[in-house]
Amino acid sequence: MVRRRGIYEVNVLGKSLTCLFCQGNQFRHREVYMDLQPLGQKVTNQLTFQSLTCTSCGDNRMFQEKEILHQTSEKQVSSIEYTEVIQE
């Protein structure tokens, strides 16, 4: 597991992520790795999910990060953007 230290505001596909329960917008991050092995096959695929936990209520959301083609710049960009929040 990989953990980003700190607290983040997160954009998913260009939209600000907010908690469905408390409307909070600050999250802790970790990566979760899962092995996927279809029935009857010996090949195992690894999926990587970005797990985001609301700092206010503890609700957890998971997203699979994808590289997408940016429309204006014609380059690959991540579907998830992290902005670290400075705690005072």
N, C-alpha and C positions, 0 to 999 in steps of 0.2 A: 504494500500500500504506500502511496505517496501522499503526503499531506502538505498543502500550502499553509505556511504559518501566517496567522493573522486573520483578519475579518475583511470580507470583500462585498462589494456591490457587483452584481452580475447581470450581464446582458446575454440573452439567448436569442439568436437570430435577429439581433438588432433591437430587441425589446427588453426593457428593464424587468428583471425577475422580482416578483413580490410573493410573500408567503400567502397561501390561500386561507389560512386560519386567522393570523393576526395582522396581516398586511405589512409585516416587516420587510425591509429590503436589504438586510445585512446577513451574510451567511459565512459559515466555516466550510472549508473544502477538504475533500479527500478523494483519491481515486480508488475505485473498487474493481478488481479483476475477477472475471468469472469465466470458467471453462465451459464451453458449450459442446456437447458431444451428441449428435443426433442418434436416435435409436438404430441399431444395426450397423453403425459405421465406426471405424476405428480412428478416424481423423478427428482431432479435437481443435476447435477454434477458440481463441481467447477474445472475450469482449471486455472493453474497458469503459466503465461508467464514471462520470463525474458526480459524486455525491455531495450535495449542498445541504447543510443543516442550518435552519433559521436560528439566529442567536437569541431571539426573543422567546419563542415557544418550543423550539427543538424539533419542529417538523422537518422531515427529510425528503428531498427530491433528488431523483437520479436522471441524468441525461447522458446519452452516448454522443461524445464529441465527434464532429465531422468536419472535414475540410471542404469548403464550398467555394465556388468561383464567384468572386466579387464582380458585380455587373459593370461598374465604371472603370475599374483598374485592370480587369482581365487577369487577376492573380488569385491564387488560392488563399483563403483566410479561414480562421477557425469559426465555428458556429457559436462558440461561447467566449465572451470577453470578461476578464476579471479586472476590477479596479479596487486596489487596496484602500481600506478606510483607516485613517489615523485615529487612534483612540486617545483622548485627552484626559 
